[in-house]
Amino acid sequence: MLTVVIAAALLVTVTGFLHYEVLRGLNASLPRLAVPDRLKILVVIAIAFVTHALEILLYGIAVYLLVAHGGAGELAGASDSLFSTSLYFSAETYTSLGFGDVTPNGPIRLLAGVEALNGLLLIGWTASFTYISMERFWNTQGSGGNS
């Protein structure tokens, strides 16, 4: 159980730092980006998607390692390889989708709860940043305000 708690704390820290750095970098570089202002929103969306995918991957790797090598429980309902099931479980947990076809048993349940909360916070942070970016770049001079 202690291993799961440490992994959860480490993942929250790493994904929070990663998200902060990506959004900070976007905020600093978007004004200088040599594309039309409204296309900058698509850049935000694309980079945010990749960032969330990377964060899901980090959680998926942790789930895999904790289940396969850490004795932290199991993923019941897994039909594919444990690694692909871990990635799938991580994606549905991070997004709070929760189909329920794969369920954690044992201490790994704590990590699943932390991942759901962390995903909710990071997705909300991305939504807020995207909104601010749209306010900043959507209706720029010369667009007529209707585009």
C-alpha positions as CSV (number, residue, x, y, z in Angstrom):
1,M,0.0,0.0,0.0
2,L,2.9,2.4,0.8
3,T,4.2,1.9,-2.7
4,V,0.9,2.9,-4.2
5,V,0.7,6.0,-2.0
6,I,4.2,7.0,-3.0
7,A,3.4,6.3,-6.7
8,A,0.3,8.4,-6.5
9,A,2.1,11.4,-4.9
10,L,4.8,11.2,-7.4
11,L,2.4,11.0,-10.3
12,V,0.4,14.0,-9.1
13,T,3.6,16.0,-8.7
14,V,5.0,15.0,-12.1
15,T,1.8,15.5,-14.1
16,G,1.1,18.8,-12.4
17,F,4.6,20.0,-13.1
18,L,4.4,18.8,-16.7
19,H,1.0,20.4,-17.2
20,Y,2.2,23.7,-15.7
21,E,5.3,23.8,-17.9
22,V,3.4,23.0,-21.1
23,L,0.8,25.7,-20.4
24,R,3.4,28.2,-19.3
25,G,5.4,27.5,-22.5
26,L,2.2,27.9,-24.6
27,N,1.4,31.1,-22.9
28,A,4.8,32.5,-23.6
29,S,5.2,31.3,-27.2
30,L,1.7,31.8,-28.6
31,P,1.9,35.6,-29.2
32,R,5.2,35.0,-31.2
33,L,3.9,32.0,-33.2
34,A,3.9,32.9,-36.9
35,V,0.4,31.6,-37.7
36,P,-2.9,33.4,-37.9
37,D,-4.3,34.2,-34.4
38,R,-7.3,31.9,-34.7
39,L,-5.1,29.0,-35.7
40,K,-3.3,29.4,-32.4
41,I,-6.4,27.9,-30.7
42,L,-5.8,24.7,-32.7
43,V,-2.2,24.7,-31.5
44,V,-3.5,24.9,-27.9
45,I,-5.9,22.0,-28.5
46,A,-3.3,19.8,-30.2
47,I,-0.6,20.4,-27.6
48,A,-3.1,19.9,-24.8
49,F,-4.3,16.6,-26.3
50,V,-0.7,15.4,-26.5
51,T,0.0,16.5,-23.0
52,H,-3.0,14.7,-21.6
53,A,-2.1,11.6,-23.6
54,L,1.4,11.7,-22.1
55,E,-0.1,12.0,-18.6
56,I,-2.4,9.0,-19.3
57,L,0.7,7.1,-20.4
58,L,2.5,7.9,-17.2
59,Y,-0.4,6.6,-15.1
60,G,-0.8,3.6,-17.4
61,I,2.9,2.7,-16.9
62,A,2.6,3.1,-13.2
63,V,-0.5,0.9,-13.1
64,Y,1.2,-1.8,-15.1
65,L,4.3,-1.7,-13.0
66,L,2.4,-1.8,-9.7
67,V,0.1,-4.6,-10.8
68,A,2.7,-6.7,-12.7
69,H,5.7,-6.2,-10.4
70,G,4.6,-4.4,-7.3
71,G,1.9,-6.8,-6.0
72,A,-0.6,-3.9,-5.7
73,G,-3.6,-5.9,-6.9
74,E,-5.1,-6.7,-10.3
75,L,-7.2,-5.3,-13.1
76,A,-10.2,-7.6,-13.2
77,G,-11.8,-8.0,-16.6
78,A,-8.5,-7.6,-18.6
79,S,-8.8,-9.4,-21.9
80,D,-5.7,-8.1,-23.7
81,S,-2.1,-7.9,-22.5
82,L,-1.7,-6.3,-19.1
83,F,0.2,-3.3,-20.5
84,S,-2.5,-2.4,-23.1
85,T,-5.2,-3.0,-20.4
86,S,-3.3,-0.7,-18.0
87,L,-3.2,2.0,-20.7
88,Y,-6.9,1.6,-21.5
89,F,-7.8,1.6,-17.8
90,S,-5.7,4.7,-17.2
91,A,-7.5,6.6,-20.1
92,E,-10.9,5.7,-18.9
93,T,-10.0,6.6,-15.3
94,Y,-8.1,9.9,-16.1
95,T,-11.1,11.1,-18.1
96,S,-13.6,9.8,-15.5
97,L,-15.3,7.8,-18.2
98,G,-15.3,4.7,-16.2
99,F,-16.9,2.0,-18.4
100,G,-16.5,-0.5,-15.7
101,D,-15.3,-3.3,-17.9
102,V,-11.9,-3.3,-16.2
103,T,-12.0,-2.8,-12.4
104,P,-9.1,-2.5,-10.0
105,N,-8.8,-4.9,-7.1
106,G,-6.5,-4.3,-4.1
107,P,-4.4,-1.3,-3.2
108,I,-4.2,-0.2,-6.9
109,R,-7.8,1.2,-6.3
110,L,-6.2,4.1,-4.4
111,L,-4.2,5.1,-7.5
112,A,-7.3,4.9,-9.6
113,G,-9.1,7.3,-7.4
114,V,-6.2,9.7,-7.4
115,E,-5.9,9.5,-11.1
116,A,-9.5,10.4,-11.6
117,L,-9.2,13.4,-9.4
118,N,-6.0,14.5,-11.0
119,G,-7.4,14.0,-14.5
120,L,-10.4,16.1,-13.6
121,L,-8.2,18.9,-12.3
122,L,-5.9,18.9,-15.2
123,I,-8.7,18.7,-17.8
124,G,-10.3,21.7,-16.0
125,W,-7.1,23.6,-16.1
126,T,-6.8,22.9,-19.8
127,A,-10.3,24.1,-20.4
128,S,-9.7,27.3,-18.5
129,F,-6.4,27.9,-20.4
130,T,-8.2,27.2,-23.7
131,Y,-10.9,29.7,-22.9
132,I,-8.4,32.4,-22.0
133,S,-6.5,31.7,-25.2
134,M,-9.8,32.0,-27.2
135,E,-10.5,35.3,-25.4
136,R,-7.0,36.4,-26.3
137,F,-6.8,35.3,-30.0
138,W,-10.3,34.6,-31.3
139,N,-11.5,38.1,-32.2
140,T,-8.4,40.0,-33.2
141,Q,-8.3,43.1,-35.2
142,G,-9.1,42.6,-38.9
143,S,-11.3,39.6,-38.3
144,G,-14.5,41.7,-38.3
145,G,-15.6,40.2,-35.0
146,N,-17.8,37.6,-36.7
147,S,-15.3,35.0,-37.7
